[in-house]
Amino acid sequence: MSTKHIVIIGGGIIGCTSAYYITHHPTFTSNNAVVTILEASSVAGGASGKAGGLVAKWAYPKELVDVTFAEHERLAREHNGKERWGFRYTGCGQWTGRGEDVVRDAGEMTSKTSLEKKEGLVSGKNTARRNTGLPDDLDWVKEDLTDAYEPMAGDGETAQVHPYQFTTSMCELAQEKGAKLVIGKASAINYSGSGASRSVSGVEYVNEAGSKEVIPASTVIVAAGPWTSTLLPSVPISGTRAHSITVRPTRPVSAYALFTEITLPRSSFRTSLGSPEIYARPNNEVYACSPGDGEPLPSSTKEVKVDQQVCEALFKQISAISSELRGEVTASQACYLPNVNSGPRGCPIVGEVDNAKDLIIAAGHTCWVSLSCTLRHCCGNL
């Protein structure tokens, strides 16, 4: 039996879950297959490690959500996701209110592009539980600063994971079943044959020492997020940079994800409005992110630049509505979210490329913690 070489380009959530599902398929151990994850810098080094980790039944596109939310629940049950990657259900709502004068000379919030997580919500579902009051268990924003609170979903419809812990766990679970992790930057995909017989034959990459190598391949999955188009220029995927911080609150806070609209005092802020997203995590950590900006995509996750002024402004904005969030900033970071530049909003590109056999794309999943949808094709070829 000839060896089947499946090469996955990208060590983010899509690449690592692709490896997980292939190596955990019932037929994998009985077939002569080798799975290699080729990652340019580090597993979960980009958005898969630095995004918010929200999982929602009201996310988009619906075709993926109908599969992935239930899969997140199943994976958490099977692999102790509660302890391993912080899976839990969470409240979720839109908070509108005012910020306090906390500090002087807050930085300008330069990011402008909405990340559009709320695009998947059904109109009419956002009904306030009471006039302008907060839920009884939302204990870390000030009620006297609140103008309105609207729940965004019902109980059990929103959950979260720690994205870095989830992605690295998927990689580890795949490696336990035989998947290989190679650190190196993919530079080209090789092909054999022509016309209808054209198929992948290998992946060229530059290793950590700077030398060129080739991994033989009978199937290639390109899951390189916003860098997908550097290998396949015709694929309409680009990146949007978004900044985020993590904060250790002054005390443990309740499980809520908030989309905020904050009117900021002119005396302390150079901008009058802020719209950070704020997610309380179970490990006594709070994550907050800003809208995106138009900074060009760098060559790799290692080259992503962090604008400290944006992170400082983000911290001051969340501090303005919560005493609990005035704790220690434990990380200031940025990442690029992969966006598809054509077609329906929020629809990733998933499937086999028409002009080459066994070349699959799985990229463009925007801000959502999606799972790989490449299982059916790859395991059908084992």
HELIX and SHEET records of a PDB file:
HELIX    1   1 ILE A   13  THR A   23  1                                  11    
HELIX    2   2 ALA A   47  LYS A   50  1                                   4    
HELIX    3   3 LYS A   62  GLU A   78  1                                  17    
HELIX    4   4 GLY A   81  ARG A   84  1                                   4    
HELIX    5   5 LYS A  117  GLY A  120  5                                   4    
HELIX    6   6 GLU A  143  LEU A  145  5                                   3    
HELIX    7   7 PRO A  163  GLU A  176  1                                  14    
HELIX    8   8 GLY A  195  SER A  197  5                                   3    
HELIX    9   9 GLY A  225  TRP A  227  5                                   3    
HELIX   10  10 THR A  228  LEU A  231  1                                   4    
HELIX   11  11 THR A  301  GLU A  303  5                                   3    
HELIX   12  12 GLN A  308  SER A  319  1                                  12    
HELIX   13  13 LEU A  375  GLY A  380  1                                   6    
SHEET    1   A 8 LYS A 212  PRO A 216  0                                        
SHEET    2   A 8 SER A 199  ASN A 207 -1                                        
SHEET    3   A 8 LYS A 180  SER A 192 -1                                        
SHEET    4   A 8 ALA A  33  GLU A  39  1                                        
SHEET    5   A 8 LYS A   4  ILE A   9  1                                        
SHEET    6   A 8 THR A 219  VAL A 222  1                                        
SHEET    7   A 8 LEU A 359  ALA A 363  1                                        
SHEET    8   A 8 ILE A 349  GLU A 352 -1                                        
SHEET    1   B 3 LEU A  54  ALA A  56  0                                        
SHEET    2   B 3 THR A 158  GLN A 160 -1                                        
SHEET    3   B 3 ARG A  88  TYR A  89 -1                                        
SHEET    1   C 4 THR A 146  PRO A 151  0                                        
SHEET    2   C 4 GLY A  91  ARG A  98 -1                                        
SHEET    3   C 4 TYR A 256  THR A 263  1                                        
SHEET    4   C 4 LEU A 273  GLY A 274 -1                                        
SHEET    1   D 7 THR A 146  PRO A 151  0                                        
SHEET    2   D 7 GLY A  91  ARG A  98 -1                                        
SHEET    3   D 7 TYR A 256  THR A 263  1                                        
SHEET    4   D 7 GLU A 277  ARG A 281 -1                                        
SHEET    5   D 7 GLU A 285  ASP A 293 -1                                        
SHEET    6   D 7 ILE A 237  ARG A 248 -1                                        
SHEET    7   D 7 GLU A 328  VAL A 340 -1                                        
END                                                                             
